[in-house]
Amino acid sequence: MASLDGLKVVDLSRVLGGPLCAQILGDHGANVIKIEGPEGDETRTWGPPFDDAGMASYFAGINRNKRTVCVDVADPAGRELVFRLLEDADVLIENFKVGTLERWGMGYEEVLRARFPRLIHCRVTGFGASGPLGGLPGYDAAVQALSGLMSINGDPDGVATRIGVPIVDVTTGLNAVIGILMALHEREKSGLGQSVESALFDSALFSLYPHSINTLFTGKPPKRSGNGHPNIAPYDTYATATEPIFLAVGNNGQFQRLCEAVGHDDLARDERYVTNATRAVNRFALKQDLQAAFSAFDAQTLFEKLVAVGVPCGVIQNVVEALNHPHTAHRGMIAEVDGFRSVASPIRFSRTPASYRLKPQEIGQSTLDVLREAGLTEAQMTHLQERGVIRQSPAAD
């Protein structure tokens, strides 16, 4: 038994934020039906790498635990099939350009709310439907630039740098999940669904902590600080005798234990470094002093020495090393289903754990199965196939 068993989700979304949201719900038991048009989700082609069937890893990583149905929603008959699937659905996730569903006669306010009063409609957008940027398409890197995220990332003397993961898409997907779960909770009291919006621009601004609140305090734009933290020191990358190590020292006790561990307890008594505020002001001198002390240690030995006394730090690993780390295995963070491996859900329950039931499917792999469950006859499905409204993947045979 999973926490969302019995929840039916129709996923009309593409690319990352919406599909990630749907996968999280699917990992925790929801029956997720992913509807793709004849061309499929564009991320199916975002590679290499590809698997043996030609599916891009980018698509595979956010589309497990879903049954895929190929329906041409641009066709009125395809839209009627979506309505049919929504009759007993709890959640609809979509990220069409604002106005598309309305033009097709599927808008939430105009149609869905009255026809499916208990439905939770979740729209993932770039900038929302209104305002100076309302209705514009949003892509992660462009929103990083517009929101200020890019401006605070990179070396002080370098150029603004894109964060190396699609952090805006990911946080938007997570916020969509939070919104859906809140709406489902409220529905238990009211009996009514509602529309949830999760916008990339909003999520990017929300992710700017602490730079956003610092700026609201001072009125000044933050400067890029490389790996350093604008409020805390030592909180940066530091050279050792081998590879660098990252320190994340958050209080005076940790700093004192750090200095003692490397045989330089005098640094903890230095008036320039006695509090976080003075350490932050003198961060560059502190970095030189610490790196001089660290030059006697290789990174792994220093890491083990510091974590043993409760000093937060980490050797900088590459992705292969991180995925193969013994703690990754201990935490069960690699999920496998039918030979397909991906990163597992980070959400842990004591009684209702996540489950991995379906690997990512080919376009339309479950079309006929899902439509049979919705009550269509074989003759109806054959007719729709002949018209090109639906498609069944050969992988289903």
C-alpha positions in Angstrom: 0.0 0.0 0.0 1.4 3.4 -1.0 0.3 6.8 0.3 -1.5 7.8 -2.9 -3.1 4.5 -3.9 -6.5 5.1 -5.5 -5.5 8.6 -6.9 -5.9 8.9 -10.7 -3.8 11.5 -12.5 -4.0 12.5 -16.1 -0.7 14.0 -17.2 -0.9 16.2 -20.3 2.4 17.9 -19.5 5.7 17.8 -21.4 9.4 18.6 -20.8 10.4 18.6 -17.1 8.4 20.4 -14.4 5.0 18.8 -15.1 6.3 15.3 -15.9 8.5 15.4 -12.7 5.4 16.4 -10.7 3.4 13.5 -12.1 6.3 11.0 -11.6 6.5 12.0 -7.9 2.8 11.2 -7.5 3.2 8.0 -9.4 6.1 6.9 -7.2 3.8 7.1 -4.3 1.0 5.0 -5.7 -1.0 7.3 -8.0 -2.3 5.8 -11.2 -0.7 8.2 -13.7 -1.8 8.2 -17.4 0.6 10.2 -19.5 -1.1 11.5 -22.7 1.3 12.4 -25.6 0.5 13.6 -29.1 1.7 11.8 -32.2 5.1 13.4 -32.0 5.5 12.6 -28.3 7.1 14.6 -25.5 10.1 16.5 -27.1 12.4 15.3 -24.3 12.3 11.8 -25.9 14.8 13.2 -28.4 17.0 15.2 -25.9 20.1 13.1 -26.1 22.4 11.4 -26.3 22.5 9.2 -24.3 19.7 7.0 -25.6 18.6 3.5 -24.7 18.5 0.6 -27.2 15.0 1.6 -28.2 16.0 5.2 -28.9 14.5 6.8 -25.7 16.6 9.6 -24.3 17.8 9.4 -20.8 16.4 12.9 -20.2 12.8 11.6 -20.8 13.4 8.3 -19.0 14.5 10.0 -15.8 11.1 11.7 -15.2 8.6 9.4 -16.7 8.6 6.1 -14.8 5.4 4.8 -13.1 3.2 6.1 -15.9 1.1 4.4 -18.5 1.5 6.3 -21.8 -1.4 6.9 -24.2 -1.0 8.5 -27.6 -3.9 10.8 -28.4 -4.0 13.7 -30.8 -5.6 16.3 -28.5 -5.7 18.8 -31.4 -8.4 16.6 -32.9 -11.9 17.1 -31.4 -12.2 13.3 -31.1 -9.0 13.2 -29.1 -10.3 15.8 -26.7 -13.4 13.8 -26.1 -11.1 10.9 -25.1 -9.4 13.2 -22.6 -12.8 14.2 -21.2 -13.6 10.5 -20.9 -10.4 9.8 -18.9 -11.2 12.8 -16.7 -14.6 11.4 -15.6 -13.1 9.6 -12.7 -9.7 11.4 -12.4 -8.6 13.3 -9.4 -5.8 15.4 -10.9 -5.1 16.9 -14.3 -1.5 18.2 -14.9 -0.8 20.3 -18.0 1.7 22.9 -19.3 0.2 24.0 -22.6 0.8 27.6 -23.6 -1.7 29.7 -21.8 -4.9 29.9 -23.9 -4.4 26.6 -25.7 -6.8 24.6 -23.6 -9.3 27.5 -23.6 -9.2 27.6 -27.4 -9.9 23.9 -27.5 -12.9 24.2 -25.3 -11.0 22.6 -22.3 -10.3 25.6 -20.1 -10.6 25.1 -16.4 -12.8 28.1 -15.6 -14.9 27.8 -18.7 -15.4 24.0 -18.9 -13.5 21.7 -16.5 -14.7 23.2 -13.2 -18.4 22.7 -14.0 -18.0 19.4 -15.8 -15.6 17.8 -13.2 -16.3 19.7 -9.9 -13.9 17.5 -7.8 -11.0 17.7 -10.3 -7.7 19.3 -9.2 -6.3 21.1 -12.2 -2.6 21.9 -12.1 -1.1 24.2 -14.6 2.6 24.6 -14.9 3.5 27.9 -16.7 6.5 30.0 -17.4 5.3 33.3 -16.0 1.6 32.8 -15.2 -1.3 33.9 -17.4 -1.3 37.7 -16.8 1.1 40.6 -16.2 4.0 42.0 -18.3 5.4 38.6 -19.0 2.1 36.6 -18.7 1.6 33.9 -21.2 5.1 33.8 -22.5 6.8 30.4 -22.8 9.3 29.7 -20.1 12.5 27.6 -20.2 14.7 27.0 -17.2 17.9 28.8 -18.3 16.0 31.9 -19.6 14.1 32.1 -16.3 17.4 31.8 -14.4 18.5 34.8 -16.2 15.4 36.9 -15.7 14.9 36.0 -12.1 18.3 36.9 -10.8 19.4 33.4 -10.2 22.0 33.5 -12.9 23.4 36.8 -11.6 24.5 35.4 -8.2 26.1 32.2 -9.7 29.7 32.2 -10.9 33.1 33.6 -9.9 33.3 37.2 -8.7 35.4 38.3 -11.6 33.6 36.1 -14.2 30.3 36.2 -16.0 26.9 35.2 -14.6 26.6 31.5 -14.9 23.7 29.1 -15.4 23.3 26.8 -12.4 24.4 23.4 -13.8 21.0 21.6 -13.2 17.5 22.8 -14.3 16.8 24.0 -10.8 13.9 26.2 -11.8 12.1 23.3 -13.5 12.7 21.0 -10.6 11.5 23.4 -8.0 8.5 24.2 -10.1 7.6 20.5 -10.3 8.0 20.2 -6.5 5.9 23.2 -5.9 3.2 21.7 -8.2 3.2 18.6 -6.1 2.8 20.6 -2.9 0.0 22.6 -4.4 -1.8 19.4 -5.6 -1.5 17.8 -2.2 -2.8 20.9 -0.5 -5.8 21.1 -2.9 -6.6 17.4 -2.3 -6.5 18.0 1.4 -8.9 20.9 1.1 -11.2 18.9 -1.1 -11.7 16.5 1.8 -13.5 19.3 3.6 -15.2 21.2 0.7 -15.8 18.3 -1.8 -14.6 20.6 -4.5 -11.6 20.7 -6.7 -9.7 23.9 -7.7 -7.0 25.1 -10.1 -3.4 25.1 -8.9 -0.7 27.1 -10.7 3.0 26.6 -10.4 5.1 29.1 -12.4 8.8 28.9 -13.2 9.3 32.6 -12.6 7.7 32.4 -9.1 9.7 29.3 -8.2 12.9 30.9 -9.3 12.3 34.0 -7.1 11.4 31.7 -4.2 14.7 29.8 -4.7 16.8 33.0 -4.4 17.2 32.6 -0.6 19.2 34.2 1.1 20.0 36.7 -1.7 16.4 37.9 -2.1 16.0 38.7 1.6 19.4 40.2 1.8 18.5 42.5 -1.1 15.1 43.4 0.5 17.1 44.4 3.6 19.8 46.5 1.8 18.3 47.5 -1.5 21.6 46.5 -3.2 22.2 43.6 -5.7 24.4 40.8 -4.3 27.8 40.2 -5.8 28.8 36.8 -7.1 30.9 35.0 -4.6 31.9 31.8 -6.4 31.4 28.9 -4.0 31.4 31.2 -1.0 28.3 32.1 1.0 27.3 35.8 1.3 26.4 35.4 5.0 28.5 32.6 6.5 32.3 31.9 6.8 34.1 29.5 6.4 31.6 28.3 3.8 33.5 27.8 0.6 35.9 25.5 -1.4 39.4 25.2 0.2 42.6 23.8 -1.3 44.3 20.8 0.4 47.4 18.8 -0.4 45.3 17.0 -3.0 41.8 17.8 -4.3 39.7 20.6 -2.8 37.3 20.2 0.1 34.1 22.2 0.8 33.5 23.5 4.3 30.0 24.5 5.5 30.8 25.8 9.0 27.6 27.3 10.5 28.5 28.2 14.1 31.4 29.1 16.5 31.6 25.6 18.0 32.1 24.0 14.6 34.8 26.6 13.8 36.6 25.9 17.0 36.6 22.1 16.5 37.8 22.7 12.9 40.8 24.7 14.1 41.6 22.2 16.8 41.4 19.2 14.4 44.0 20.7 12.1 46.3 21.8 14.9 45.6 25.5 14.6 43.4 26.3 17.6 45.0 29.8 17.6 42.8 30.7 14.6 39.6 30.2 16.8 41.0 32.9 19.2 42.0 35.3 16.5 39.9 38.5 17.0 39.2 38.5 13.2 37.6 35.1 13.4 35.9 34.9 16.8 32.3 35.3 15.5 30.6 34.5 12.2 30.1 38.2 11.6 33.9 38.9 11.9 34.8 35.8 9.9 32.4 36.9 7.1 34.1 40.3 7.0 37.6 38.8 7.0 36.7 35.8 4.8 39.6 36.2 2.3 42.2 36.3 5.1 40.5 33.4 6.7 40.6 31.4 3.5 44.4 31.9 3.2 45.0 30.9 6.8 42.8 27.8 6.5 44.4 26.7 3.2 47.8 27.0 4.8 46.7 24.7 7.6 45.0 22.3 5.2 48.2 22.0 3.0 49.4 19.2 5.4 46.4 17.0 4.7 45.0 15.1 1.7 41.3 15.8 1.1 39.9 12.4 2.1 41.9 12.3 5.4 40.9 15.8 6.2 37.2 15.0 5.5 37.3 12.0 7.8 39.1 14.0 10.5 36.6 16.8 10.4 33.3 14.8 10.2 34.5 12.8 13.2 34.3 16.0 15.3 31.0 17.2 13.7 32.3 19.7 11.2 30.1 19.8 8.1 32.3 19.3 5.0 32.6 17.2 1.8 35.2 16.1 -0.7 34.1 17.2 -4.1 33.0 14.1 -5.9 32.0 13.7 -9.5 28.5 12.2 -10.4 29.9 8.7 -10.9 31.5 8.7 -7.5 28.3 10.1 -5.9 26.0 7.5 -7.5 28.4 4.7 -6.5 29.0 5.9 -3.0 28.2 3.4 -0.3 25.8 5.8 1.4 23.8 6.1 -1.9 23.3 2.3 -1.8 22.5 2.4 2.0 19.8 5.0 1.4 18.3 3.0 -1.5 18.6 6.0 -3.8 18.9 4.0 -7.0 15.6 2.5 -8.1 15.4 -0.4 -10.5 12.4 -1.8 -12.4 12.7 -4.3 -15.3 16.3 -3.5 -15.7 15.8 0.3 -15.8 17.8 2.2 -13.2 17.1 5.8 -12.0 17.3 7.9 -9.0 14.8 6.9 -6.4 12.2 9.1 -4.6 13.8 11.1 -1.7 10.5 11.0 0.2 10.5 8.4 3.0 7.5 7.0 4.9 7.5 4.6 7.8 4.5 2.6 6.5 3.8 3.5 2.9 7.0 3.6 0.9 7.5 4.6 -2.7 7.3 1.8 -5.2 8.7 1.4 -8.7 6.2 -0.5 -10.9 6.7 0.7 -14.5 9.7 1.7 -16.4 9.3 4.6 -18.9 7.1 3.5 -21.8 7.3 4.0 -25.5 4.8 6.5 -27.0 1.3 5.0 -26.8 2.5 1.7 -25.2 -0.7 1.6 -23.0 -3.1 3.3 -25.3 -5.5 0.4 -25.8 -5.4 -0.9 -22.3 -6.2 2.5 -20.8 -9.0 3.2 -23.3 -10.5 -0.3 -22.7 -10.6 0.6 -19.0 -12.4 3.8 -19.9 -15.1 1.7 -21.7 -14.2 2.0 -25.4 -15.0 -1.0 -27.6 -12.6 -2.7 -29.9 -14.5 -1.3 -32.9 -14.3 2.3 -31.5 -10.6 2.0 -30.9 -10.0 0.5 -34.4 -11.9 3.4 -35.9 -9.9 6.0 -33.9 -6.6 4.3 -34.9 -7.6 4.3 -38.6 -8.3 8.1 -38.3 -5.0 8.7 -36.6 -6.6 10.0 -33.4 -4.8 7.4 -31.3 -1.8 5.2 -31.7 -0.6 2.0 -30.0 3.1 1.4 -29.7 4.5 -1.8 -31.1 6.2 -2.2 -27.7 2.8 -3.2 -26.3 2.6 -6.3 -28.5 
